[in-house]
Amino acid sequence: MLQFDSTPILPVYNSSESCTYTVYSCADTQTYKQYLDEIEQQGFSLYTQNSIDGNLFATYTKDGCTVQTAFIPADRTFRVAVDTKTALYPKEPQACEQIVQPALWQFETDHRLIDCGMCYVMQCSDGSFFVIDSAHSYSICDNDRLHDFLIEHTPKGQKCVIAGWYFSHGHADHICKFTDFLKYNMADVTIERLYYNFISQSHPDAQLWDAADRRFTDQFITEVEKHPEIPVVNLHIGQQFFIRDFAFTVLCTHEEVYPGSFETYNNSSTVLLCEAAGQRIFFPGDASDLSDQVLLSFYKDVFSCDIMQVSHHGHMGLSPEFYKKANAPVVLFPTTQIKYDEEWPHYEANRVAVKQAKECYISANGTVKFPLPYQHGTAILYPDETFESFTGVQNLWNYTYTVERKQELYDAYLARGGKPIDEYKKGF
């Protein structure tokens, strides 16, 4: 195991079953280089290194063990993750023939019974895909819908290739339909790598998490283990990996939130920045208050972007200050119109994000495509595919709405190209 002469300033964090995360004092770059010298003296080889806003990062490997290091001047720390299980990630752009125009889709998850769920699809120049999260267990057939969508958009004559599938965290509305995808939709699809960093189920705060979410995460991990042919990359801060002609940078994981409380499970979200076709796209997942503190403390100039996924579906997530710094002209809400409207008066962060934007899209209102590089006004809107089951929502969640509100929402659904629903043809 890796050893340093220094004493950690925090207890060692067992961030997963295969990874330890340790924080040391580090006053300056000279001290940082001394730490790196110690790593090399123990036989580790440099895999890659980079810098973000003055923070320095390096990855080392030895005999199947990966060491990810970070020097964070803001809090004068040297952070090191020692991971004995992770696969390595592509560290350089992969040359590929341009067969299609790169694109991003905000995928409409089935929201008939659930107001959350998040799935984004990116397509590289060669026609392969990078998928972000999936849908909730209540989005009953979304593994099939997503599979059919990917097959439909795969260039003719090619096999569907998912060059990377990334998961922001282990909540049900982000991972469940991927578990079903592995079970039922793999016959004509290749997945090259999985990318995530889930907080350990043995974390002391795990007893505070919803039991169903813990069960779904266990099911996810069990199903992944049935596919040893798919490498799993355990992500750590500062890593930059490449999916064909797209670059992805990890800005924060639950390891940087430590030793903060994880009673709010969303603080275990990984925050990912994508650079594609000369543009920047932010995917904070469900990152919340403690993640927000890390981001604003560690970075200054990294937030500006062209497209922003609004954190935690527009619920309590990142701060107004974060969205001011991002200043994104396009904002994406992975939620329903009902929930968006309900929460609008309560969360200043949502209002700030939308006020600064030229365009705003709510995922439940229909899949939307952004050709990359994206130019204002060129988004392609798909017909709205699913609509709320008001009876189902009331039975499950005890939500009720006035007849007038139901009719208003249904009329808007039809206006977006939705097919009439027999249950509602006679009104409410």
N, C-alpha and C positions, 0 to 999 in steps of 0.2 A: 504494500500500500504506500502511496505517496506520503513523504514526510518532509516537514519544514522545521527549520530551527526556531521559528517564531511560535508564539502561543496564540491560539484563536481568541478573538475578542467576544465571540458568542459561542455557546455550545454547538457542537457539530449537529447539523440538521440532516436526518435521514430522509431525504426528500422523496425517495422511492425505494423499492426493495433492492434496487441495483445501484443507487447513487447516493453519495454523501456530499453535502454542501457546507463549506467552511469559510468563515470570514476572518481575515487578518487585518491588522492595522497596516496602512501603506501611505506614507507621507508624500511621496513624490515618484517620478518616473524612474529615478535611480533605484529606489527600493523595489519598485515593480520589476525592473530588469534583474535584480538580485534574486527575486522569487523565481523568475523564468530560468535563470542560470541553475538554480537548485533542481528544477524540474528536468532540465536537460542532463544534469549530472547523474540523475537517477535513470537515465537511459531512454527518456521519452523523446520522440521526434516531432518537430513542428509540422503540423498539418496545414494550418492556415492562420492568418491574423488580419485584423482590420481595426478601424477606429470610427467612433461615432461621437460627434460633439465633444471631442477631447477625452472620451473614455476609450481605453485600450483593451483589446480582446485578442486572445490567442487560443488555439486548439492544438493539443498534443496527443499523440497516440503511442501505445506500446503494448504488444501482445494482447490485443483485443480490448484494452482499457483506454478510454478516452478521458482526457483532462481538459476542461474548458475553464479558462481564466479570464478575469475582468479586473481592471484597475479603474475605480470610480473616484475621480478627484473630488467630487462634491462632498463625499463623506469620508474621504481618505481611507478607502478600504481596498483590499485585494481579495477577490472572491474566487473560489475554486470549486468546481463540481467534478468529482471523480466518479465516472460512470463505467461500470464493468459490463454492461449489456448492450448499450446503444449501437446501432449501425452507424456508419459514417455517411455523411451527406455530400452531394455533388458540390464541390467548392469552386467550380469555374463554370462560366456560361457554356452551354452545349450548342455547337453549331447545328443548325437545322434548316432544311429547305422551307421557304415560305409557301405554304399550300393554302392557308386561310389567313384572313385578317385577324390578328389577336382580338380577343373580346372578353368582357366580363358580363355575367348574367347574375342579377338578383333573382333567385329561383323562388317562385311562389310555392311555399309549403301548404299542405292541406290544413286549413284552419277551421274546418267545420266544428271541431270540438275543442280547440285549443288556440289561445291567442299568442303563443310564442312558438319558436322554432326558427332555425336559421340555416340557410344553405346558399352558398355562392359557388358559381362555376366560372373558372377562367379557362380560356382556350389559347394554347400557344400557337406559334406560327406553323408548326408542323401538323396541327390538328389534334394533338394530345391535350389532355385536360389536367387542371389542378382544381380539386374540389375542397371547399371549406365547410366543415361541419355537415350536418344532415338534419333530419326532422325528428319531431317528438314521436313517442310510441302511439299517441292518439292520432297522428297523421297516418292513418291506417295503411295505405298502399303507396306511400311516398318512395319507398325503395324501388318499386316498379315504375313509378312516374319518372323518377330521376334516371333510372336505367334507360328507359325509352327515350328520354330527352338526350342523353349522351350518345346513344346509338344513332338517333336522328341527325345529330350534328357532327358525327364522325365523317370525315371525307370518304366519298364513295371508293370502295375497294380496299379500305383500310380496316384493321381491327380496332375496336375502341380501346384506347390506352389512357389510363389515368396515371399520369407520370408522378403525381403526388396527391395524397389525401391528408388534409390537415384538420386537427380538432383543437379548438380553443380551450376546452375543458370538458369535464366528464358529466355535465348535466344531461338529463334525459332528452331535452329538446335540441340537443346538439349532436348526440351520438346514436340514438336508438335506431334510426332507419339505416345507418351504416351497418349495424350489427345484422339487420335483416338482409341488407345488400350482400354481405358476405355469405349468408346462408342460402340465398335464393337467386342471385343475379350475376354470378361469376362465370357462367359458362362461356360467354362471348366477350368477356372483358379482362384486360390485364391491368393489375395495380402494381406499379413499380416500387413505391415506398409509402409508408405511413409516417406522419410527423405529429408529435404531440408531447406534452409533459404534464401528465395527470398527477395531482397530489396523492400521496400514499393513502390507501384505505386504512392503514394503521396509524394515521396521524392522531394525536391526542384529541383534536377537535372533531374527529369523525363521528363521535357519539351525538354531536349537535346537528348533523346533517340528516336530511330526509332519508328514511330507510329505503324508499323506492329508488331514489337516485343512487344510493350505494349499491343496490341490487343491479340496476342497469349498468353501472360501471363494471361490476364484476362480470356481467354477461358479455359486455364489450371485450374485456380482456381475455375471457375464456375463448371467445370466437376468434379473436386475433391469433391466439396461440395455436389454433387449429390450422393456421396458414403460415408455417415457417418459411415458405417461399417468398413471403412479402417482408422485406426488411423494415424494421421500426426504428426511426430516428427519435431519440429522446432529446427534445430541444432545450437549449440553455441560452442565457442572455449573451448577446453579441455575436451569435453564430449567423453567418450569411450563407444561405444555400441557394442553388440555382435549379430551376425547372425549365429546361430548354433555354429560351431567351428571356425568362423572367427571373428577377432576383428577389429574395425574401430575407428580411433581417429580423431577428428576434430582439425585441426591446425590453421585455419584462416577462418573468414567469412567477410562479408562486414562491420560487426560491428567493427572489428579491423582496417579496412581501414579508417573509420570515424575518424576525420572530413575531410579527403581528398575528392577530387572531384570525382564524379561518372559520369562525362561526358563520360568517357570510361566505359561502362556498364560492361565490363568483370572484372573490379576490384571488382564487387560484387560476384565473384565466391567463393564458399566454397572450401577449400583445405582439402582433405581426405587422410589419411594413412591407408592402410589395412595390417594386419598381418594374413597370411594364410599359413598353413602347414609349419610353421617355416620360412617363407619368408615375405619380406616387399614389398608392391606394392603402388606406389604413384599415386594419381589421383588429379592433380591440376585443372582439368576443363579448363577454359579459363583464369585462374589467370594471371594478368598482372603486370605492373610496381609497383603500390602501394602495391599490395599484396606481391610482391617480397620483397619490403622493410620491410614489417611486418615480413615475414618469416625469413629473414636474421638477423633482429634485435632481434627477440624473441628467436630464437633457434640456437644451435651450432652443435649438434651431431645427430639430428633426421633425417637428409636428406638421409643418406646412404640407398640404397634400391636395390632390385634384379630386379625389373621391374618398368619402369617409363613411364607413359603417358606424352608425350610432350605437354606442355601447349599451348592452343589456336591454336591447329592444326598445330603448327609450325609457326604461324604468330607471330607478336609481342606479347610475353608473358613473361615468366620468364627469368632471366638473365643468362649469361654464368657462373657466380659465383655459382648460384644455382645448375646448372647441374654438375659443377665440384665437389660440395659437395655431390651430389647424387651419382655420379659415378656408374650409373646403367649399368649392362652388357646387359640388354635388353631394348630397347626404342621403343615406339609405337607412331606412327603419325596418328591421326584420320583425314586423308585428302586424296587427290588424288595424283597420281604420277605427274600430270601436275603441281599442285600447289607446291608440294614438290620441284620439280626441279626449278621452277621459283623463289622460295624464298631462295633456298640454298645459292646463292651469297650474300644475303642481311642480313641474321641473323646469327651472330656468335654463338648464343645460340644453334641453331640447329647443327652447325658443331661441337661444343664442345660435345654435347650430343651423337652424332653419333660416334665421334672419340673415346670416352671412352668405347663405347659399343662393344660387340661381335656380337650382332644381332639387326637388325632394321627392323620394319614391318610397311608398309603403309596400312591403312585399306581398301582403295578402290581397292587394289590388291587382295582381297579375305579374307574371314574370316580365322583367325588363332587360334588354340587352344594351350594353355600352360598347360600341366598336372602339378599339384602342389604336392610336391615341384618340381620346374622346374629345369631341368638339361640341360646344354648347348647342343643344337642340337636336342632336342626332340620335338620341335614344330611341330604341324600337320597342314599343309596348305590345305585349302579347295579350290575347283575350283572357279575362279573369276566369279561372277554372273552378274555383271552389267558393262556397258561400256558407255562412254560419248556419248551423242547425240550432235554432234558438231553444228548441225543446231539449236537445242534448246538452247545450251549454247550461241551461237552467238546472237540469238534473245533476250534472257533474259539479258545477261551480256555484250554483245558486245565484247566477247573474240573471237579472230581468231587465227588459227594456220596454218602453212604451210602444203601442201599436204604430204611432207616427214615426218613431225612430226606426223601427224594423222596416217599415215601408220605404223610408228615405234611403236606408242602406241597400235594400233590395233593388230599388230603382237605379241607384248608382252602380250596382253590380251589373245590371242589364246594360247600362250605358257603356260599360267597359267591355262589352262583348260577351258577357256571361250568358250561358244557356238558361232558358226558363226552367224553374224547378216546380214540379207538379204540386208539391206540398204548399207552395206559396202562390199558386196561380189565382186563387180566389181571395188573396189578400190575407191580412193578419187580424 
